[in-house]
Amino acid sequence: MVLEQQMIRTIGIDPGSRYTGFGIVEGDGFKLKHIHHGTIKLPPARPLCERLKIIFDELSISIREYDPEFMAVEEVFFAKNVKSALSLGQARGAVILAGVSLGLSIHEYSALSIKQSVAGYGRAAKEQVAGMIQRLLRIDARIEPNAADALAVAVCHISTHSSNLRWKIPDRP
């Protein structure tokens, strides 16, 4: 018996206070389709509050245009210093607020889980993850690293969501 699964559309986010990557993927756990990706390049000379607004506004535009059902965000696992950690946390807040304000179900994944899902190894190098994303999504052109990471987050969510459906495990935001 083959289970028919529905295609879900997910926006994956690799948050940052200088670069925020995003990628939109549609899939059912077996088939994946690349929809769109990009990187929000934030002007470093602008105050953090203005950069947070840019993140919120740009993601809101993409969410409205591509209409995903889910948002998957990479969790913060370390920072080089306290100031970086605070800026990254605030960028994640702007990202999550954009998703929640437009009705998306928000899910967070560790870097280890994302790499495991995409490359089959939780300690895979960034280049390995980017290469797998290009192959899985059949993208010929080079993908900017933040966008590749964001696409990997989306693929991780689609894989996790479809596995949970197969095993009848409820999604946990």
Secondary structure by P-SEA (a helix, b strand, c coil): cbbbbbbbbbbbbbccccbbbbbbbbccccbbbbcccccccccccccaaaaaaaaaaaaaaaaaaccccbbbbbcccccccaaaaaaaaaaaaaaaaaaaaaccbbbbbcaaaaaaaacccccccaaaaaaaaaaaacccccccaaaaaaaaaaaaaaaaaaaaaaacccccc
